[in-house]
Amino acid sequence: MADIRDITAAYVAAFDARDLDKVSRFFAEDFELTDPKVSALSPKRDVIAYIKELFDANDNLSFVAHRILADSNASVIHFTLTLGETVLDGVDLITWDGEQMTSMHAYLVPRS
C-alpha cells in the first residue's frame, strides 16, 4: 500500500490542476465532505458535482499545501486556497480506507 502522505500530496496536485477525473479517484463511493458551505455532503457523485461547480466558477484557482501530516489512516493538509480574488487559509482533516478518502472536514478562514 502506498504512503498516505504521498497519496494526500497527489490529491493536492490533482485538485490544484483542476483535474476532476483524478480528484474523483481519491473518493470512496460513500465519501462525505463537510466544509463551511456544506455539511455531510455525500455520496461521491454529489461531492464531485460540488467540486465541478467550484472549478467552473473560478478561472483563478490554486490549492497549495504548506504541510501534510499523515499516519496509517488519516492525513491533515495545511493549505492556501485561492478562488478568484478570495484567498483562504485552511486545514483539511481526511480519513482514509486504503487509498481512498472516506471523509474530509475542511476548515477555511479568509485571509485579511
Long-range contacts (C-beta under 8 A, 24 or more apart in sequence): 1-98, 1-99, 2-99, 3-70, 4-70, 4-71, 4-72, 4-73, 4-74, 4-75, 4-96, 5-68, 5-69, 5-70, 5-75, 7-75, 7-96, 7-99, 8-65, 8-68, 8-70, 8-75, 8-77, 8-94, 9-65, 9-68, 11-101, 12-63, 12-64, 12-65, 12-68, 12-77, 12-79, 15-51, 15-63, 16-62, 16-63, 16-64, 18-55, 18-61, 20-48, 20-51, 20-52, 20-55, 23-48, 23-51, 24-48, 26-99, 26-100, 26-101, 27-100, 27-101, 28-97, 28-100, 28-101, 28-102, 30-102, 31-100, 31-101, 31-102, 31-103, 31-104, 32-102, 32-103, 32-104, 33-103, 33-104, 33-106, 34-103, 34-104, 34-105, 34-106, 35-104, 35-105, 35-106, 35-107, 35-108, 36-106, 36-107, 36-108, 54-83, 57-83, 57-84, 58-83, 58-84, 59-84, 60-84, 60-85, 73-97, 80-111, 81-108, 86-110, 87-111
